[in-house]
Amino acid sequence: MMYSSRRKPVLYFKEDRRLCSEKCTVYKLFGLCVVLVLVSLLWLQLSCTGDMSRVVVDDRHLLHQPCLLERQASAADDPSWGPHKLALLIPFRERFEELLVFVPFMHTFLNNKKILHKIFVINQMDHYRFNRASLINVGYTESGNDTDYIAMHDVDLLPLNEALDYGFPEEGPFHVASPELHPLYHYKAYVGGILLLTKQHYHMCNGMSNRFWGWGREDDEFYRRLRTAGLQLFRPSGIKTGYKTFRHIHDPAWRKRDQKRVAAQKQEQFKVDPEGGLTNLQYKLESRQELTISGAPVTVLNTKLECDTDKTPWCLLN
């Protein structure tokens, strides 16, 4: 328990030794314990009103983070939340500092927009190179029947403009992090960062290709899949914040990306994978953990991917 600087409990014991003398009864000790528990619970509840309501994103910026312990509006009793539920898929490996910021931030952001959601962290545990596309395929497969659309979401990209739409993309895939808004990538065919799709549309594309081990190119191949499936791509309109619409919290100097390419991989990286995707996804789900990060619920899917080294030997590149 914590006390203010004006209270010194030790002095009370010194001034009145009768508290622990022969007159101290079991009932008095029990009553004291109850009081201590109640005061501790009260302090825990009130602590959200102080400095805990802010999250440090980097050394220069603070993002306001409303207290996640406060009572949330009941979505079941409020029809304004709508009938759809989002599966927020985060392909992940050893980026814990970013995850600790991302999960509570996005949970609050989506709640403020009344978006029913469930956050999935697909954690790659095997010894192969990172495979973002396969992890998204795993997240789609394991997300359950209670969600009807997905967000393919990078863990290092935070939306700062509340006007961004995370609603159900009924008309077609919706690229939230469009080239006009993303702080780094501005080419026309870019569909990475944050992309919303209905589960039906993702299935029409057969998911993403599993051939892309290491960083990059998997979203460019997925752009071709969207066109092959005849799906129209939509992007935000009326957003005036430009390249300041998102905060990119990745530090390239501290955490370098795996951009190595062997000769065979260079030849394959610009080709369309017509057969690969959900239909040839191979993985083992080691465990499913239900956790909370700063009060925000998250499901962690600890996953081991499998690699056919005859077809994609670059999955083992060191």
N, C-alpha and C positions, 0 to 999 in steps of 0.2 A: 504494500500500500504506500501511496505517496502523500506527504504532508506539506503544507505551505511553510514558508520560512518563519511565519509568526507563531507556529505551533511547535512545541518541543515536547513530544510525549514522554521522553525520558525524565523530564523534570517533574512530571506529575507523579511518577513512581517514587521519586526521591522525596517529594513533599508529603506524600500520603502512603506510607509503607503498609498501612492497614489493608490496602487493596490485595496484597499477596500475603497477608498475615493469616493468623488462624481464623479470622472472621470471613475470609474469602471463601465463598461457597461454590459448589459446582454450578448452581443456577446463575450466579453472577458471571462466571467464566463463559457459560453458554450464551448468556445475553450479550456479552462483549463480543464474542465471535460473530453473532448474528449482525450486530451493528457494523463490524468491520467488513463483512461480506456485502451488506447493503451499500455502504459508502463506496466500496471498490467498484460495484456495478454501476453506481451513479457516475463515478469518475470516468469509467470506460465509455459510457454513453455520451457524456458531455465533451469528451476529448476530441470528437470530430469537428467541433466548432472552432478549434484553434488552428495551429500550424499544420495539423495533419490533413487539412483540406487542400493542400497544395502539393503538386508533384514536380520534382526537379527533372527537367528534360535534358538540359545541358548546363554548362556553367554560366550561360548568358541569359537563358530564358526560363521562366516559370509558367507553367500552364495551370490554370485554376482547375481544381478537381473537387467537385462537390462531394460531401460526405456520403460514402456508400453504405453506411450503417443506418442512415435515416430511412424511414418507412417509404417504400416505393408504392406507387399507385398499383392497385390490383388490376392486372391486364384482363383477368377472367371476368371482372365486373364492369369493365369499361370497353364498350364496343368500338371506341375510337382507335384502339390499337390495331384493329383489322383482323382478318382471318388467317393471314400468312405468317410463317415463322422462318427466320433466316438461320442458316448454318454458317457461321463465320469460321472459315478454314484457314489455319495458320501453319504453313509448312515450317518446320523448326529444327534447329540443331545448335545447341550451346550458345544461345544468345539470350541469356537469362536477364541481363540488365535491361535490355529492350523489352522483354516480355513483362517484367515487373511494372513498366510504365504503360505498355500497350493495353493489357487486359482490363485494368480498372478504368482507364481512359475510354476505351471503346464501349465498355459496359454502360458507363454513364452517358456517353454520347448517343448510343442507340436507345437507351431508356428515355432520354429527353425528347427524342424524335418518335417515341411510342412505337418502336420496332421490336416485335417479339423476336428473340434471338437465343441462340446457344453457341458458345464459343468452344471451338475444338482446336487444340494444339496437337499437331501430328508430329511427334518427336522421333526423328530417325536415329536408331540405336545401333545399326550395323556398322561394319568397317568399310563400306563402300563410300564413294564420293557422294556429296549431297545431290539429291534428285527431287527438286521442287515439284515437278509435274507428277511424279509417282505418288508423292505424299498427298497432293491434292486429290488424286484418284482414290487413295485410301480414305481420306476424309469424307469424300462424297459417299463411298461405299459404307462407311461406318456411322454416318450421321443420323440414321434412323428415319422412320416414317413420319415422325412428328414435325419435320421441317420440309418445306417444299421449294426452297431456293437457297442458293449458296453464294457466298462472297469469297473469291480467291484473293486473300488479303496478305500483303507483306507485313511482317511484324515491325518494320522500321518506318512505317508511313502512317502519320496521324492526321486525320482530317480536322482542319481548324475552322472551316466555314460551315455553320449549321444549316445552310441552305442546300448542301449536298444531299442528293437523294439516295437513300439506301432501301427504298421500298421495293415491292415485288415487281420484277422486270417482265411484265406480262407480254409486251410487244416484241421483246428481243433482248439479247445481252446488253447490259448497260455498263459502260466503262467509266467508272467514277473518276479514276486518276487519268484523265484524258491528256493527250500531248500538250494541250493548251494550258494545263494546270499543273502537271507534274513538275517538280523542281529540277529534274535531271533529264528526262527522256521526252523528246519532242517530235519524233518522226511519225508519219501518218499511220503506219501499220502497227504502232505500239498498242498492246492491250494488256500490259502487265500492271503491277502495283496493286490495283483494286478493280476487280471485275465481278459484276453480279450476273448470274444466270439462273433461270428456273432449272430444276432438276431434269425436267423433260428435255430442255434444250441441251443441257450438258450430256445427257444420254444420247441425243441425236448426233453429237460430235464424237461419240465413243470416248469421251473424256479427253485427256491429254496424252501425248506420246511419252512412253517410258524410256526412250533412247537417250535422253539428255541428262548425262551425269556431269556434275560441275555446274558452274554458274552461267546462266544466260541461254538464249535462243529458243527455249521451250515455248515462250509466249508468242514468238514470231510464227512458229509452226502452228500454234493454236489459232492464230488469226486466219491462216489458210483453211483450217478445219471449219471455222465459222462460215466462211464463204462457200466452201464445198457443201455444207449442210443447208445453204440457202437462208441463213439467218442474217437479219439486218442488225448492224451494230449501232447503238445509241450512245450519246455522250451528253454531259451536262450543258445546259444553256443558261444564260443570264447570270453566270458567276463572274463577279467583277474583281476577285482577289488575285487572279493570275497565278504566278508561280509561288505566291505566298499562301495558296489555298491549303497546302499540306506542310507539315514539318517532317523532314527526313532526319531521323535520329541515328542513322548509321555512321560510324566513324571509320572511314576507309584506312586511316593511318594505323588504327589500333586493331581492326579486324579486316584483314585483306580477303578479297573474294577469290574463289578457286576458278581462275580463268584459263587454266592450262588446256591446250589442245594438242593431241597427237595427230599425225597425218591422217589416219583413217577417220578420226572424229571431225576434222576440218572438212573432209569430203562429204560427210553425212549431215552436218549441222544445218545446211540450207535445203535439204530435201524434205519432202512431205512423207510422213509415215502413214501409209494408207491402211495398214492393218492393226498397228499397235494402239494401245489405250486401255480402256476398261476390260476389254476382252482378253488381254494377255498380261494383266497386272498380276504380279506374284509377290506376296508379302506374308509375314507372320505377325499377328497382333500379340505382342508379349503381355501387355496388361492395359487396362483402362482405369484411369484414376480420376475421381471427382475431387477437385480442389477449389479453394478460394484464394484469390490474391487481392489483398486489401478490400475484402468483402465482395469481390466480383467472382461469381462461379465460373469455372472452366473445366472442361473435360480434356484430359491428356491421354492421347493414344500413343503408347510406346510401341514403335513399329520397327521391324527388321525387314528391309527390302531384300529381294533376291535378284541376282544378276546372271544373265546368260553371257558368260565371258566369250563365247564363240561369236555372238552377234554384236555385243558392245564391250569389247575388252577394255575400253577406256574407263569403265566403272572402277577399276582398281588402280588408276594412275595415282602415284604419290606426289 
